């Protein structure tokens, strides 16, 4: 039976695994679908992509160097079938042939050289690499191939010999690049240029090397890198590495070629002081007046202008666009930076911002004015009891109030205001009158008052629920976690965490969890007696008992012993107040471990029914029904949906349970904190047939086993 969540597309797989498959059945299904199960001599499961996992077999596949989980199955053959379905018939057949030694064999060194010659390729040697070839590295006894493209390393594959790996590298690089790299490795390639040769080449090409007084190499964008000279170039805010050279002049020549003759000449003139000179404060103001612009002042900025910041002795102009800061340039004076800021935003916006900064623009609205404006526009300010500002979508930020809204999973800022009411007005304008009214109505709905510890315990007693304690959990209750002063409880549904709620007290959180388990059992347990037995028209002749059936019967006998021990322990604990609950639970835990080992040795192929078997002659006597967990007799005629007498049978195996017993089982209330076999491993299954009935109904109570809140 499939126990994991399938993470691949149903079109490539057959999701008909509603029940467990035997090894022979899995092989028959694979043959019918034209698939081959891929063997593996190195894995203990015997199949590629299949590994043991907590008593089952998990399937994984690597796509683009990322591990993808496909599911967990009962048998390795069923898991191998899932793997073959995922990769497809062609790839499965190729991998199976390769595993059997029938696929393409690794090439020898001579065969690789012949193949490279036939394809017009040249293997690139390397004196510094232990493999002897460029881009080839040892990896777990084999040879991996990597190539760098646009500064990103790409893994090409793993091979048996370094020559075959070098052939793969040459094929990826291409004949021209491979030949150039091989010639350079042999010392036959282009010789590094000296300083004079680089300057002569620049003059021949009409280029100018861009000097730099601040760089130790003397050239712009050229840095010393371990004795060599590395050159980088910025394109659209991203750094692009151009190469490493022997001399700074050759690196500067590479930069000039990438920048182009016009830009290189302009940058060189500016570096020599021959380009446009920085504007003084008066010149910047005169230029702004001539262009009809206004420099936007700022009383809070140390530069005195909006959008202008000090940066290493200069002044940087920056602008925020869609919540992201955009750098406009670096200037010698703050006035010149402010002029560039004004040019970028335009005359109209610059005038409006300058007027607002001088106090001549629209004044901030007071709380009453914002409410009056909202009423005039037919809007409603959306309140919030959980927000310290008192309004939804409003957050305090350095003494002001920001309006923000979430769109398509991203937060968008709508402005900064002096009062929270004005920010809330902006929020309401942005979302519209209809949505604002709906959110305000939802926020005004009176929430129930949080329960105190005593009230939560009283409510649990009135509803017949039990709050499951835990001595190892700091909250004192199972499945309850302390989150920043609040108490949360969570469940897992289809492999995803579901938040049930956050509460003021741990008792109320434990009550919510107990209610959730009760509702789960109400939707799972079928009240009343089991349906009548209807034998098939042609019942097969029963075969003689096999060894597995004998082992199964022995395991069932051990299971009955376990249930009897748990019942006796419970009665002793209830009847003897002086007895130690820890010692009693430890006694049951030891027996539970022994029975678990017995069950682990038996492969159950179908549902295990612990009640008397139904036959046409005997029928099902409702008076003989007993709860599988506590072994007490059940009165099915007086069964109710609530209370101590609430009971029913499961749809998977048909066994009878008290609702309270099944609830305690799923929550693990009979478990010791030091139990060597925690019930969390079993809580997703039916207590008797071990089928994942709860998973099939998409609800899994309790915390995740990997992140258990203890």
C-alpha positions in Angstrom: 0.0 0.0 0.0 1.3 3.5 -0.9 2.1 5.4 2.3 3.9 8.4 0.9 2.7 11.4 -1.0 3.3 11.1 -4.7 5.2 14.1 -5.9 5.2 13.3 -9.6 2.6 13.9 -12.3 -0.2 11.3 -12.6 0.2 11.2 -16.4 3.5 9.4 -16.1 2.4 7.0 -13.4 -0.5 4.7 -12.7 -2.0 5.6 -9.4 -3.9 2.4 -9.0 -1.9 1.2 -6.0 -4.9 1.2 -3.7 -3.8 -2.1 -2.0 -0.5 -3.8 -1.3 1.2 -5.7 -4.2 3.0 -8.9 -3.8 6.4 -9.2 -5.5 5.0 -11.5 -8.3 2.1 -9.1 -8.8 4.4 -6.1 -9.2 6.5 -8.0 -11.8 3.4 -9.0 -13.7 2.1 -5.4 -13.7 5.5 -4.2 -14.9 5.5 -6.8 -17.8 1.9 -5.8 -18.7 3.0 -2.1 -18.9 6.1 -2.9 -20.9 8.4 -1.8 -18.0 11.6 -3.4 -16.7 12.4 -3.3 -13.0 16.0 -1.8 -12.8 18.2 -4.1 -10.7 21.2 -2.9 -8.6 24.0 -5.1 -7.2 25.1 -2.4 -4.8 21.8 -1.9 -3.0 20.5 -4.2 -0.3 17.0 -4.0 -1.7 18.3 -5.3 -5.1 16.7 -2.4 -7.1 18.0 1.0 -8.2 16.4 4.0 -6.5 14.9 1.8 -3.7 16.1 2.0 -0.1 14.8 0.6 3.2 12.8 3.2 5.3 11.2 2.4 8.6 10.0 -1.1 7.7 9.0 0.0 4.2 10.8 0.8 1.0 11.1 4.4 -0.2 11.7 5.4 -3.9 13.9 8.3 -4.9 15.1 9.7 -8.2 17.6 12.4 -9.1 16.5 15.0 -11.6 18.9 17.9 -12.4 21.0 16.8 -9.4 18.0 17.2 -7.1 16.7 14.3 -5.1 13.0 13.7 -5.6 10.9 11.5 -3.2 8.3 9.4 -5.0 6.7 7.4 -2.2 7.0 4.6 0.4 5.9 1.1 -0.4 5.5 -2.3 1.3 7.7 -4.4 -1.0 10.9 -3.5 -2.9 9.3 -4.8 -6.1 6.4 -2.4 -5.8 8.8 0.4 -5.1 10.9 -0.6 -8.2 7.7 -0.5 -10.3 7.0 3.0 -9.1 10.6 4.0 -10.1 10.3 2.4 -13.5 7.0 4.2 -14.1 8.5 7.5 -13.2 11.6 7.3 -15.4 9.8 5.7 -18.4 10.1 2.4 -20.3 13.1 3.5 -22.5 15.3 4.8 -19.7 14.3 1.8 -17.4 15.3 -0.6 -20.1 18.7 1.2 -20.7 19.5 1.3 -17.0 18.5 -2.4 -16.5 20.7 -3.4 -19.5 23.6 -1.4 -18.1 23.1 -3.0 -14.7 23.2 -6.5 -16.2 26.4 -5.6 -18.2 24.6 -5.5 -21.5 24.7 -1.8 -22.1 27.4 0.4 -23.5 30.7 -0.6 -21.9 33.2 2.0 -20.6 35.7 3.1 -23.3 39.4 2.4 -22.9 42.0 5.1 -23.3 42.8 4.0 -26.9 39.1 3.9 -27.8 38.6 7.4 -26.4 41.5 8.8 -28.5 40.1 7.1 -31.6 36.6 8.6 -30.9 38.1 12.0 -30.3 40.1 11.9 -33.6 37.0 10.7 -35.5 35.0 13.6 -34.1 37.8 16.2 -34.7 38.1 16.8 -31.0 41.2 17.2 -28.8 41.4 16.2 -25.1 42.4 19.1 -23.0 45.4 18.2 -20.7 46.1 19.7 -17.3 49.3 19.7 -15.3 47.7 20.8 -12.1 44.8 18.3 -12.1 45.6 14.8 -10.7 43.4 13.2 -13.4 45.6 14.7 -16.1 42.7 16.4 -17.9 41.0 19.8 -17.5 37.5 19.6 -15.9 37.9 16.0 -14.7 38.0 15.2 -11.0 38.0 12.0 -9.0 34.7 11.1 -7.3 34.2 7.9 -5.3 36.5 5.8 -7.5 35.1 7.3 -10.7 35.7 10.5 -12.7 33.3 13.4 -12.7 33.2 16.1 -15.4 32.4 19.7 -14.7 32.5 22.7 -17.0 32.1 26.4 -16.2 29.7 28.5 -18.4 28.9 32.1 -17.5 30.5 31.6 -14.1 28.3 28.7 -13.2 29.6 25.1 -12.8 27.7 22.5 -14.7 28.0 18.7 -13.9 28.2 16.7 -17.1 28.4 13.1 -15.7 30.5 10.4 -14.1 32.7 8.0 -16.0 34.8 5.0 -15.4 38.1 6.4 -16.9 39.5 9.9 -17.0 39.9 9.7 -20.8 36.2 9.1 -21.3 35.4 12.0 -19.0 37.8 14.2 -20.9 36.1 13.2 -24.1 32.7 14.3 -22.6 34.3 17.7 -21.6 35.7 18.2 -25.1 32.3 17.4 -26.7 30.6 20.0 -24.4 33.3 22.7 -25.0 33.4 22.2 -28.8 36.2 21.6 -31.2 37.4 25.2 -31.3 37.5 25.9 -27.6 39.0 22.4 -26.8 41.8 23.0 -29.3 42.5 26.4 -27.9 42.6 25.2 -24.3 44.8 22.2 -25.3 47.2 24.4 -27.1 47.4 26.8 -24.2 48.0 24.0 -21.8 50.9 22.8 -24.0 52.3 26.3 -24.2 51.5 26.6 -27.9 48.6 29.0 -27.5 48.7 32.8 -27.7 51.5 34.2 -25.6 50.5 36.6 -22.9 50.9 40.3 -24.0 53.5 42.5 -22.4 52.6 46.0 -21.2 53.9 47.6 -24.4 52.2 45.0 -26.6 48.9 45.6 -24.9 49.1 49.4 -25.3 50.1 48.9 -29.0 47.1 46.6 -29.6 44.8 49.1 -28.0 46.1 51.9 -30.2 45.7 49.7 -33.3 42.1 48.9 -32.4 41.3 52.5 -31.6 40.8 51.8 -27.9 41.9 53.6 -24.8 43.0 51.9 -21.6 40.9 53.4 -18.7 43.2 54.5 -15.9 42.3 54.6 -12.2 44.0 56.5 -9.4 42.3 54.5 -6.6 43.1 51.0 -7.9 46.5 49.4 -7.0 46.8 48.1 -10.6 46.4 51.5 -12.1 43.4 50.5 -14.3 39.7 50.5 -13.8 38.0 47.2 -12.9 41.4 45.4 -12.8 42.4 43.7 -9.5 45.4 41.7 -8.4 44.4 38.0 -8.0 47.2 35.8 -6.6 49.9 37.2 -8.9 47.6 37.4 -11.9 45.2 40.2 -12.9 41.5 39.7 -13.0 39.1 41.9 -14.8 35.3 42.2 -14.2 32.6 44.2 -15.9 29.2 45.3 -14.5 26.2 44.9 -16.7 22.7 45.8 -15.4 24.0 45.7 -11.8 25.5 42.2 -12.2 29.2 41.5 -12.2 30.5 39.6 -15.2 34.0 38.1 -15.0 35.9 38.6 -18.2 39.1 36.7 -17.5 42.5 36.5 -15.8 45.7 37.8 -17.4 49.4 38.0 -16.8 49.7 41.8 -17.0 47.4 44.6 -15.8 47.7 46.2 -19.3 46.4 43.1 -21.0 43.5 43.0 -18.5 42.7 46.7 -19.1 42.7 45.9 -22.9 40.1 43.2 -22.3 38.0 45.7 -20.3 38.3 48.3 -23.1 37.2 45.8 -25.7 34.1 44.8 -23.6 33.2 48.4 -22.8 33.6 49.7 -26.4 35.7 52.6 -27.8 33.2 55.3 -27.0 32.6 54.4 -23.3 36.3 53.6 -22.7 37.3 57.1 -24.1 34.7 58.9 -21.9 35.8 57.0 -18.8 39.5 57.6 -19.5 38.8 61.4 -20.1 36.9 61.6 -16.8 39.7 59.8 -15.0 42.2 62.3 -16.3 40.0 65.2 -15.3 39.3 66.1 -19.0 35.6 65.1 -18.9 32.6 66.9 -17.5 33.7 68.5 -14.2 31.6 68.1 -11.0 29.1 70.9 -10.5 29.5 73.2 -7.6 26.5 73.9 -5.3 25.7 77.2 -7.2 26.1 75.6 -10.6 23.8 72.7 -9.7 21.1 75.1 -8.4 21.5 77.3 -11.6 21.1 74.2 -13.8 18.0 73.1 -11.9 16.4 76.6 -12.4 17.3 76.6 -16.1 15.6 73.2 -16.5 12.5 74.1 -14.4 13.4 71.7 -11.6 13.3 72.1 -7.9 15.8 70.4 -5.6 13.8 68.4 -3.0 15.0 69.4 0.5 14.9 67.0 3.5 15.0 68.0 7.2 15.7 64.5 8.4 18.7 63.7 6.0 22.2 64.8 6.9 22.8 65.8 3.3 19.8 68.2 3.4 18.2 66.7 0.3 15.8 63.9 -0.3 17.2 60.7 -1.9 20.9 61.8 -1.3 23.2 59.9 1.0 26.8 60.2 2.0 29.0 57.4 0.6 32.8 57.2 1.0 33.3 60.9 0.8 30.9 61.3 -2.1 27.1 61.7 -2.4 25.0 58.9 -3.7 21.6 59.5 -5.3 19.0 56.7 -4.8 15.3 56.2 -5.5 12.8 53.6 -4.3 10.8 52.0 -7.1 8.2 49.3 -6.2 9.8 48.8 -2.8 13.4 48.3 -4.2 16.1 50.9 -4.0 17.7 52.0 -7.3 21.1 53.6 -7.3 21.2 56.6 -9.6 24.9 57.6 -9.3 27.7 59.0 -7.2 28.5 62.7 -7.2 31.0 65.2 -5.7 28.4 67.5 -4.1 25.0 66.9 -2.6 23.4 69.6 -4.8 24.6 67.7 -7.9 23.1 64.5 -6.6 19.9 66.3 -5.7 19.8 67.7 -9.3 20.1 64.2 -10.7 17.4 62.9 -8.4 15.0 65.7 -9.6 15.8 65.0 -13.2 14.9 61.3 -12.7 11.5 61.8 -10.9 10.5 64.7 -13.2 9.5 68.4 -12.6 6.0 67.8 -11.4 6.8 65.2 -8.7 9.9 67.1 -7.6 7.8 70.3 -7.1 5.1 68.4 -5.1 7.7 66.7 -2.9 9.5 70.0 -2.3 6.3 71.8 -1.4 5.4 69.0 1.0 8.9 69.2 2.6 8.4 73.0 3.1 5.0 72.5 4.7 3.2 74.0 1.7 1.7 70.8 0.3 -1.3 68.8 1.6 -1.0 68.6 5.4 -1.3 65.2 7.2 -4.9 64.4 8.2 -5.8 64.1 11.8 -7.7 61.1 13.1 -11.0 62.9 12.8 -10.3 64.2 9.4 -9.3 60.8 8.1 -12.6 59.3 9.5 -14.6 62.1 7.9 -12.9 61.6 4.6 -13.6 57.9 4.7 -17.3 58.5 5.4 -17.5 61.1 2.5 -15.9 58.6 0.1 -18.2 55.7 1.3 -15.2 53.8 2.8 -14.8 52.0 6.1 -11.6 51.8 8.0 -10.8 48.2 8.7 -10.1 47.7 12.5 -7.8 45.0 13.9 -7.6 43.8 17.5 -4.3 42.0 17.0 -2.5 45.0 15.5 -1.0 47.6 17.9 -2.0 50.4 15.5 -5.6 49.3 15.7 -6.1 49.0 12.0 -5.5 46.2 9.4 -2.6 46.8 7.0 -1.0 49.5 9.1 2.3 49.1 10.8 4.4 51.6 12.9 7.7 52.5 11.3 10.1 54.9 13.0 7.4 57.1 14.5 5.3 57.1 11.3 2.6 54.6 10.0 3.0 52.6 6.9 0.2 51.3 4.8 0.8 47.9 3.3 -1.2 45.2 1.4 -0.5 41.7 0.2 -1.0 41.0 -3.5 -0.2 37.6 -5.1 1.8 36.6 -2.0 4.0 39.7 -2.0 3.8 42.7 0.3 3.3 46.1 -1.3 3.8 49.4 0.5 1.2 52.0 -0.3 2.7 54.9 1.6 3.9 56.4 4.9 1.6 58.7 7.0 1.6 60.7 10.2 -1.4 59.0 11.8 -2.7 55.4 11.7 -6.1 56.6 10.7 -4.7 58.3 7.5 -2.7 55.1 6.7 -5.9 53.0 7.2 -7.8 55.4 4.9 -5.1 54.8 2.2 -5.5 51.0 2.8 -9.3 51.3 2.4 -8.9 53.3 -0.8 -6.5 50.8 -2.2 -8.7 47.7 -1.6 -12.0 49.4 -2.5 -15.2 50.0 -0.6 -16.7 46.5 -1.0 -13.7 44.6 0.3 -13.1 47.2 3.1 -16.7 46.8 4.3 -16.4 43.0 4.3 -13.1 43.0 6.2 -14.5 45.5 8.7 -17.6 43.3 9.3 -15.4 40.3 9.9 -13.2 42.1 12.3 -16.2 43.4 14.3 -17.5 39.9 14.9 -17.2 39.3 18.6 -14.7 36.5 19.3 -15.2 34.0 22.1 -13.4 34.8 25.3 -10.3 32.6 25.9 -10.9 29.8 28.4 -9.1 29.6 31.6 -7.4 26.3 32.7 -10.2 25.3 34.9 -12.8 26.2 32.3 -11.0 24.1 29.7 -10.8 21.1 32.0 -14.5 21.5 32.9 -15.4 21.7 29.2 -13.4 18.5 28.5 -15.1 16.7 31.3 -18.6 17.8 30.1 -17.8 16.6 26.5 -16.3 13.3 27.7 -12.8 14.2 26.4 -9.5 13.6 28.0 -6.6 16.1 27.9 -3.5 14.0 27.2 -0.7 15.1 29.6 3.0 14.8 28.9 5.8 15.1 31.4 8.5 15.8 28.8 6.6 18.7 27.2 7.1 22.1 28.8 3.4 22.9 28.2 2.4 19.8 30.2 0.2 18.5 27.3 0.9 16.4 24.3 0.9 18.0 20.8 0.9 21.5 22.3 3.7 23.9 21.7 4.6 27.3 23.2 5.0 29.9 20.4 6.0 33.3 21.7 3.7 33.2 24.7 0.8 31.6 22.9 0.0 27.9 22.8 -0.6 26.2 19.4 -1.6 22.7 18.3 -1.1 21.3 14.9 -1.9 18.2 12.7 -0.6 16.8 9.5 -2.7 16.3 6.4 -1.3 14.8 3.3 2.2 15.5 4.4 1.5 19.2 5.1 1.2 20.8 8.5 -2.3 22.1 9.4 -2.5 24.7 12.2 -5.5 24.1 14.4 -5.3 27.3 16.4 -3.4 29.4 18.9 -4.7 29.8 22.5 -4.0 31.7 25.7 -3.6 28.6 27.9 -2.2 25.1 27.2 -5.4 23.5 28.5 -7.5 25.2 25.9 -5.0 24.1 23.2 -5.1 20.5 24.5 -9.0 20.7 24.5 -8.9 21.8 20.8 -6.7 18.9 19.9 -8.9 16.4 21.8 -12.0 17.8 19.9 -10.2 17.4 16.6 -9.4 13.7 17.3 -13.0 13.2 18.4 -14.4 14.7 15.2 -11.9 12.5 13.3 -13.1 9.3 14.9 -16.8 10.4 14.4 -16.1 10.5 10.7 -14.3 7.2 10.7 -16.0 4.9 13.1 -19.3 3.4 11.9 -21.9 3.1 14.7 -23.8 -0.1 15.2 -23.1 -3.7 14.3 -21.3 -4.9 11.2 -23.2 -5.8 8.0 -24.2 -9.3 7.4 -21.7 -11.6 5.7 -22.3 -12.3 2.0 -20.1 -15.0 0.7 -19.0 -15.0 -2.9 -21.0 -17.3 -5.3 -17.9 -19.4 -6.0 -15.9 -19.4 -2.8 -12.4 -20.9 -3.4 -11.4 -24.0 -1.6 -9.4 -23.0 1.4 -5.7 -24.1 1.1 -3.9 -25.8 3.9 -2.3 -23.3 6.4 1.0 -22.0 5.2 4.0 -21.0 7.4 3.1 -17.4 7.2 -0.5 -18.1 8.3 0.9 -20.0 11.3 3.2 -17.1 12.1 0.3 -14.7 11.7 -1.9 -16.7 14.1 1.0 -16.7 16.6 1.4 -12.9 16.3 -2.4 -12.5 16.9 -2.1 -14.6 20.0 0.7 -12.3 21.2 -1.5 -9.4 20.3 -4.3 -10.7 22.5 -1.8 -11.2 25.3 -0.7 -7.6 24.9 -4.3 -6.3 25.1 -5.0 -8.4 28.1 -1.9 -7.0 29.8 -2.9 -3.4 29.0 -6.4 -4.0 30.4 -5.0 -5.6 33.6 -2.5 -2.7 34.0 -5.3 -0.2 33.5 -7.6 -1.9 36.1 -4.7 -2.1 38.6 -3.9 1.5 38.1 -7.6 2.5 38.6 -8.1 0.3 41.6 -4.9 0.9 43.5 -4.2 4.6 44.1 -0.9 3.8 45.8 0.5 2.0 42.8 3.0 3.9 40.6 1.6 4.8 37.2 5.1 5.0 35.8 5.9 1.4 36.8 2.5 0.2 35.4 3.1 1.9 32.1 6.6 0.7 31.9 5.3 -2.9 32.5 3.0 -2.5 29.5 5.6 -0.9 27.4 7.9 -3.9 27.8 5.2 -6.1 26.6 4.3 -3.8 23.8 7.9 -3.9 22.6 7.9 -7.7 22.6 4.7 -7.9 20.6 5.9 -5.3 18.2 8.9 -7.5 17.4 6.6 -10.4 16.9 4.5 -8.4 14.5 7.6 -7.1 12.6 8.4 -10.8 11.8 5.1 -11.4 10.1 4.1 -9.8 6.8 0.3 -9.2 7.0 -1.1 -9.3 3.4 -4.6 -8.2 4.3 -6.8 -6.9 7.1 -6.6 -8.7 10.4 -9.9 -9.2 12.1 -9.7 -9.9 15.8 -13.4 -10.4 16.3 -15.0 -13.8 15.6 -15.0 -14.5 11.9 -18.4 -14.1 10.1 -19.8 -17.2 8.4 -23.1 -17.9 6.8 -24.0 -20.3 9.6 -22.8 -18.3 12.6 -23.6 -14.7 11.5 -22.5 -11.8 13.7 -23.9 -11.8 17.2 -24.1 -8.2 18.4 -24.1 -9.4 22.0 -20.6 -10.9 21.6 -19.0 -7.7 20.4 -16.0 -6.5 22.4 -13.8 -3.4 22.2 -10.5 -4.6 20.7 -8.5 -2.2 22.9 -10.0 -2.6 26.4 -11.7 -6.1 25.6 -14.9 -5.0 27.4 -18.3 -6.1 26.1 -20.2 -3.6 24.0 -23.9 -3.0 23.9 -24.4 -2.1 20.3 -28.2 -1.7 20.8 -27.6 1.1 23.3 -24.7 2.7 21.4 -24.8 6.5 21.1 -22.6 9.1 19.4 -21.4 10.6 22.6 -20.6 9.5 26.2 -19.0 6.4 27.7 -21.2 4.0 25.6 -20.2 5.5 22.3 -18.8 2.7 20.0 -18.8 1.4 16.5 -16.8 -0.6 14.0 -14.1 0.5 11.5 -14.7 0.3 7.7 -11.3 -1.2 7.1 -11.3 -4.4 9.2 -14.7 -4.3 10.9 -13.4 -4.5 14.5 -15.3 -2.8 17.3 -14.0 0.0 19.4 -15.1 2.4 22.2 -14.7 5.9 20.8 -12.9 6.8 24.0 -10.4 3.9 23.7 -9.7 4.7 20.0 -9.2 8.4 20.9 -6.8 7.4 23.7 -4.9 5.1 21.3 -4.6 7.7 18.6 -3.4 10.4 21.1 -1.0 7.9 22.8 -2.4 8.5 26.3 -1.4 5.0 27.4 2.2 5.7 26.4 5.1 6.3 28.8 7.4 9.3 28.1 10.4 6.9 28.2 8.6 4.2 26.1 11.2 2.5 23.8 8.4 2.1 21.2 6.5 5.4 21.0 2.9 5.2 19.8 3.6 8.1 17.4 5.0 5.6 15.0 1.7 3.8 14.9 -0.9 6.5 15.3 -1.5 7.0 11.6 -2.9 3.4 11.3 -5.8 1.4 12.4 -4.8 -0.3 15.8 -5.6 -3.8 14.4 -5.3 -4.2 10.7 -2.5 -1.5 10.5 -4.1 0.0 7.4 -3.7 3.8 7.0 -7.4 4.5 7.1 -6.7 7.9 8.6 -4.3 8.8 5.8 -6.9 7.7 3.2 -9.4 10.2 4.7 -6.7 12.9 4.5 -6.5 13.5 8.3 -3.5 12.5 10.4 -3.9 13.5 14.1 -1.0 14.5 16.2 2.4 16.1 15.5 4.8 15.0 12.8 7.1 12.2 14.0 10.2 14.1 12.8 9.2 17.3 14.7 7.4 15.9 17.7 6.4 18.5 20.2 7.3 16.8 23.5 
